[in-house]
């Protein structure tokens, strides 16, 4: 039996959770690689990382409410929850992106 992927509702997305998830440069890179993609498979982002490491980082991003993950066959497709994030924390993601590589 496959466990369903858990995503927090908008009211449960917190600033602390987002900042924790985005405090890791690998997770920020994964997150910003998803920008502009309709959906990206876990195994197509984060080149050079072990699948278990990628899964761990996606779990942190998902539990923080930053990404939505959907199982399609053997792949897990991920998208940024842009609408939700901009609704709850307007401008936060753009600000993090601005300082991401500094």
N, C-alpha and C positions, 0 to 999 in steps of 0.2 A: 504494500500500500504506500502510495506516494504522499508525503506530507505537503499540505498546501503552504505556499509562501505567504508570510505574514507582512502586511503593510499597515503602518499606523494611519489612522484617520487624521484629517487636517488638525483637529483640536489637540491631538496627541503629539504633533510634531513640535519639538522644543528647540529653542536657540542653543541650549547646552548640547543636545543631541547632534545638531548640525555642526556646531563648532568642534565637537569631539570627532565626528566622522571626517571632517575636512582638515583636521590637524595633521593628518598623515599625508605626506607628499604623494605617495603612491595612489591613495584614494582620490586625492584632488586630480591627479593626472587621469585616472580612470574616469572620473566624473566629467571632466572637461572634454575628454575624448568622445563622450556620448553626445555632446552638444551638436545639434544639426543632424543627428542620425535619427531615422524613424525608430529603429530598434537595433541594438547590437548584441550579438551573442557574447556570453561571458568569455568564451575562448578566443575571441577575436580582438579583445582589448587587453592591454597589459602584457604585451609580448615579453617573453623571457621569464615570466613568473609561472610557477607550478600551478596546475589547475586548483589544487586545494587552497593555495594562497589567494588566488583570484576569487574563489568562492567565499572565502573569509571576508575579503574586502567588500565584495558585493553585499554580503549579509549586513555588514556594518552600515553601508550606504542605504540599504533598503530599510533597516530598522530605524534609521534616523529620519526616514521619510524623504530622502533625496532621490531615490530611483524607484521605479516600478518594474518588477521582474515578472515575466510570464513564461511558463513552460510551454514549449512547442516541440513535441516529440522528445528528442534527446537533448535539445538545446534550451537554454534559458535566455530569453530576449529581454534586454534592459532598456528603459527609457527614463529620461529625467522628468521629474514631476514639476515641470516649470510653472504651470498654472497655479498649483497648490503652493509652491514655494514663494512665488511672487505675491500671492494673495495674503499669505501669513506674514512674510518678511520681505516687503518690497525693497528691491535694490541690494539685498544682502549677497546674493549669489554673484552679481556683477562686481560688488566690492571685493569679495574673496578672489574672484578671477583677476581683478586688477592687480592684486598683490601676490598672486599665486607663484610667479617665477622670480620674485625678488628675494 
